């Protein structure tokens, strides 16, 4: 994985921990690096089900442009991680409703792999800000009463229906671990999208613009 995450923000099976980023920061590169390097912990007396074949990644990108979609696809193919990745790509010019169902399709796939095939699944969702904006667009089209900054009042509940699908099921060996990625508009961590996400999830990984400007990679602020 990434040492800044492994050492300071260790992720347990079944956990949900978002990455808070912003426009112009290398969150796509970090997501691709996580896919390349992620895996189960090394076998020990406490880990009975360690196996390279026991791990899978479900990657869902929402509202991305063609260049970003090509980057993810080519990166996964070149480093061989495509053999272990189930990839969902929703482009910026695709219908809005497809952007809303993309994370649910990804999580349904993850649930099959985790609870039917008994794999430990890592789900990466990017960019949840695009998802929330699609939700606002549909809400406005339905003439619903808007909430904070025009987002629907039920956005907290809607996001929870996605994030809370991480975890483990008693009697099954598999697990679903989520790493949703979102971009904070104008670097505003109090914006409704990161604010509500922070309430639902368990901590966050913060991508820092100041570290990025100092050419530090990955620019993760561990404090």
C-alpha positions in Angstrom: 0.0 0.0 0.0 1.1 3.5 0.8 3.2 4.0 3.9 1.4 7.2 5.0 -1.9 5.2 5.1 -0.4 1.9 6.3 1.5 3.5 9.1 -0.7 6.4 10.3 -4.2 5.4 9.0 -4.1 1.6 9.0 -7.2 0.2 7.3 -9.0 -2.8 8.8 -11.1 -5.3 6.9 -14.7 -4.0 6.7 -13.7 -0.4 7.4 -14.8 2.7 5.4 -12.3 5.5 5.2 -12.6 8.3 2.7 -9.9 10.3 0.9 -10.6 14.0 1.0 -8.9 15.7 -2.0 -9.5 18.8 -4.2 -9.3 19.8 -7.8 -5.7 19.7 -9.1 -4.5 17.3 -6.5 -3.2 13.8 -7.4 -6.1 11.7 -6.0 -6.4 9.7 -9.3 -2.7 8.8 -9.1 -3.2 7.8 -5.4 -6.2 5.7 -6.3 -4.3 3.9 -9.0 -1.3 3.3 -6.7 -3.6 1.8 -4.1 -4.9 -0.6 -6.7 -1.4 -1.6 -7.7 -0.1 -2.1 -4.2 -3.1 -3.1 -2.1 -3.3 -6.6 -0.6 -4.0 -8.6 2.5 -1.6 -8.5 5.5 1.1 -11.2 5.4 0.2 -14.6 6.7 0.6 -15.1 10.5 -0.9 -17.2 13.2 -3.7 -14.6 13.5 -4.5 -14.6 9.8 -5.9 -17.9 8.7 -7.3 -16.9 5.3 -4.4 -15.1 3.7 -4.1 -15.9 0.0 -3.4 -13.8 -3.1 -6.5 -15.4 -4.7 -8.6 -14.3 -1.7 -8.4 -10.6 -2.5 -10.2 -8.5 -5.1 -10.7 -4.9 -6.0 -13.9 -3.2 -7.3 -13.1 0.2 -8.8 -15.9 2.6 -9.7 -15.1 6.0 -11.3 -18.0 8.5 -11.7 -18.2 11.6 -13.9 -14.7 11.2 -15.2 -13.5 12.6 -18.5 -12.0 10.4 -21.3 -8.4 11.2 -20.4 -8.9 10.1 -16.7 -10.8 6.9 -17.9 -7.9 6.0 -20.2 -5.4 6.7 -17.4 -7.1 4.2 -15.1 -7.6 1.6 -17.7 -4.1 1.8 -19.1 -2.5 1.9 -15.6 -4.4 -1.2 -14.5 -3.5 -3.1 -17.7 0.2 -2.1 -17.7 0.9 -3.2 -14.2 -1.1 -6.3 -14.3 -3.6 -5.3 -11.6 -6.5 -5.5 -14.1 -6.6 -9.3 -13.5 -7.7 -8.5 -10.0 -9.9 -5.5 -10.6 -13.6 -5.2 -11.5 -13.7 -1.8 -13.2 -16.8 0.5 -13.6 -16.3 3.7 -15.6 -19.0 6.4 -15.8 -18.0 9.2 -18.1 -18.9 12.8 -17.7 -21.0 12.7 -20.8 -23.0 9.7 -19.7 -26.6 10.1 -18.4 -26.9 11.5 -14.9 -28.9 8.6 -13.7 -26.1 6.2 -14.6 -23.8 8.2 -12.3 -26.3 7.5 -9.4 -26.5 3.7 -10.0 -22.7 3.2 -10.6 -21.6 3.0 -7.0 -24.6 0.7 -6.2 -23.6 -1.6 -9.1 -20.1 -1.7 -7.8 -21.2 -2.5 -4.3 -23.6 -5.2 -5.4 -20.6 -6.8 -7.3 -18.5 -6.5 -4.2 -21.2 -8.1 -2.0 -21.3 -11.1 -4.4 -17.5 -11.5 -4.3 -17.4 -11.0 -0.5 -20.4 -13.1 0.7 -20.8 -15.7 -2.1 -17.2 -16.1 -3.2 -15.8 -15.3 0.3 -13.2 -12.9 -0.9 -11.9 -9.8 0.9 -12.9 -6.9 -1.4 -11.6 -3.4 -1.5 -14.0 -1.0 -3.1 -12.7 2.4 -4.4 -15.3 5.0 -5.4 -14.2 8.2 -7.1 -15.4 10.9 -7.3 -18.2 11.0 -4.8 -18.6 14.7 -5.4 -19.7 13.9 -8.9 -22.2 11.5 -7.5 -23.6 14.1 -5.1 -23.9 16.7 -7.8 -25.8 14.1 -9.9 -28.1 13.6 -6.9 -28.7 17.3 -6.7 -29.4 17.5 -10.4 -32.0 14.7 -10.2 -33.5 16.3 -7.1 -33.9 19.7 -8.9 -35.5 18.0 -11.9 -38.1 16.4 -9.5 -38.7 19.9 -7.9 -37.8 18.6 -4.4 -37.2 21.1 -1.6 -33.5 21.8 -1.6 -31.3 21.7 1.5 -27.8 23.1 2.1 -26.3 24.6 -1.1 -29.1 23.1 -3.2 -28.4 19.5 -2.3 -31.4 17.4 -1.3 -32.2 17.2 2.3 -31.9 13.4 2.2 -28.3 13.4 0.9 -27.0 12.2 4.3 -29.3 9.2 4.2 -28.5 8.5 0.5 -24.7 8.6 1.2 -25.2 6.3 4.2 -26.9 3.7 2.0 -23.6 3.6 0.1 -21.0 3.9 2.8 -22.8 1.6 5.2 -22.5 -1.3 2.8 -18.9 -1.8 4.0 -18.3 -4.4 6.7 -18.5 -8.1 7.4 -21.4 -10.6 7.8 -21.4 -13.1 10.6 -20.8 -16.6 9.3 -19.1 -15.5 6.1 -15.4 -15.2 5.6 -15.5 -12.3 3.1 -15.4 -8.6 3.8 -16.0 -5.3 2.0 -13.6 -2.4 2.7 -14.5 1.0 1.2 -12.2 3.9 0.2 -14.5 6.6 -1.3 -12.6 9.5 -2.8 -14.2 13.0 -3.0 -13.0 16.4 -4.1 -13.8 19.3 -1.8 -15.1 22.3 -3.7 -12.8 25.3 -3.2 -10.8 23.1 -0.7 -13.8 23.6 1.7 -13.9 20.8 4.2 -17.1 22.2 5.7 -18.9 21.8 2.3 -21.9 19.4 2.7 -20.3 16.6 0.7 -17.2 16.1 2.9 -19.1 17.2 6.0 -21.7 14.5 5.7 -19.2 11.9 4.5 -17.1 12.6 7.6 -20.1 11.9 9.8 -20.8 8.5 8.3 -17.3 7.1 7.7 -14.5 6.3 10.1 -11.9 9.0 9.9 -10.4 10.3 6.7 -7.2 10.6 4.7 -6.5 14.2 3.8 -4.7 15.2 0.6 -3.0 18.5 1.4 -2.5 21.2 -1.2 0.5 22.7 0.6 2.3 19.4 0.6 1.5 19.0 -3.1 2.9 22.5 -3.8 6.1 21.4 -2.1 6.3 18.5 -4.6 5.7 15.9 -1.8 4.1 12.7 -3.1 1.8 11.4 -1.9 0.7 14.7 -0.3 -1.1 13.1 2.6 -1.3 15.1 5.8 -1.2 12.4 8.5 -2.0 14.9 11.2 
